[in-house]
């Protein structure tokens, strides 16, 4: 009978450290010695301290305890909203001075490059949620100016759901997963959200935007950004001008179609993060123009809305946009946690020459963000973290607190003082001054009457859209309300829509199979017919370009090498990135006998990853793929998502086997320039043939 060996007496076992020495050697390079956090050099990072090789682990193992303790505390509370985000470093460069309006050096020194860190986010989902739900996108820019940090914490939509910050916790509790069941994640399509909305008429302008394709962007590089609130610019004479800030993407606006966004959530939950990362790594740096709308108090008094109400925008036709600079994002963070997670934006971070307006939503925000950073980052010293620290000198008499990184010198931590020549003091010349606005009135918890019109701009937005975009808004409303179980909530929402556009309300009622058109609730102010604003469209503003876009080429063994090479050359010359998809990731053996490596395996690289696709297949290759569901879906999805499709004969065989009928967007692969033109947009006319639109 075999006796069990005592491992401690087995020299071969006792020697097995399993520390991957061989792998370490493969990595090469010169490695610093690994230490504990106290600098103690380690001899073994693979095994805990045991009383015997097969015996219990000792509590004495301070190295194990330090490592595990640190790990246990790796997570910090995620942001209550905007938890899922991606960010990049870059710079802002001023191209036109606003010296007549402000003393802020970042807005007056033409050519000056100010470092920035910009974080994009979804709002409702947790930090591990997907990139493509229907949601508003956060667009937060930290500008490290010479006069201190200026945070412009905006969204990709120029208005907001509510007028007063006191409603923010209600809005967020309504949209987040329902508290009793813990779902749905990252979705507004549920009862509590629509219940709140149906009882909050001021939200309906924002709802129109949130149901539009703005909420399902193709790329973070293709969204606009808005500071939303009116701010003040204050010049050297002390005069104030109101300003709204707009970021305009160089690549133009572009969105996905809803079915595509849904499928992307499964195929690539990191679609937007990966897209931003890959484009920056490839040197295709995302860029935005900064535009401002400038207006005086007198001009504002004549607007048919109150500019202090964050549910209102100022149409560009009323106050034109003046482009004053550009932002380029050219460096991915070195460490996601240290930078993207720990960055702390606060709308209260501003610079001399800027000031706030009286927007009550903004005033609530001025409190909320500093407060949340204290609980999220755990210390009033969060401003000392490298990503948050100003890049200009900063000094005051604030001291101590959790995680104090600075070692202030001297006796003086107070003012006024006379004991120390280099202690910090105020500067009446360059220091920040609040604009001395005159305020008068009766104190109270009130909503101004000028905030009472909840529907006119919602109507203006809807009527400004192209017919395709209106259909998408209608589909989104039907989708969302179909996920609402409570009938009276569905009906109440449709009632509000009647104020915006009765035809839209009729469409949604039909899409929900309501028996009757619900009554409209009383409106607090007459609904105005404002002039439509084409600047609010996406489709109308889409740039006809392949720059920043990705073309996928599906091929298989035997595909025509020349046809593939010609298409790659032509599409790359037009500015696109080309990705090869093949049934096997190692690649395919083309007609010239050479193997072309694939960027993605067919099953894991559906056509939703691309802006346009080409399918180049030999007869034999096509014969294999017609019975491969992933190949058939590749074609069907590209068609259903309104994309240009280039086909050679083999590609055509796969297309025909998919049961589709070709249209103008299905182009012979030999006609590269026609394909490129088609790939610069989407075939929205195709849509009515591929899905039922309400
Ligand atoms: Fe907010 C985060 C944008 C209203 C309270 N918000 C946050 C972020 C963005 C916005 C982009 C993420 C910043 C980042 O990347 O770290 N929020 C907006 C916009 C609003 C707005 C454009 C309306 C115009 N927010 C708003 C209100 C309140 C908050 C009215 C509360 C009164 N927001 C917060 C917060 C967050 C936040 C809870 C969560 C994480 C953080 O601040 O740093 O304080």
Boltz pocket constraint, residues with backbone or C-beta under 6 A from the ligand:
constraints:
  - pocket:
      binder: B
      contacts: [[A, 79], [A, 80], [A, 81], [A, 82], [A, 85], [A, 119], [A, 120], [A, 121], [A, 137], [A, 138], [A, 139], [A, 140], [A, 153], [A, 154], [A, 155], [A, 159], [A, 160], [A, 164], [A, 165], [A, 166], [A, 168], [A, 226], [A, 227], [A, 228], [A, 229], [A, 310], [A, 340], [A, 343], [A, 344], [A, 345], [A, 361], [A, 364], [A, 365], [A, 368], [A, 369], [A, 372], [A, 373]]
      max_distance: 6.0
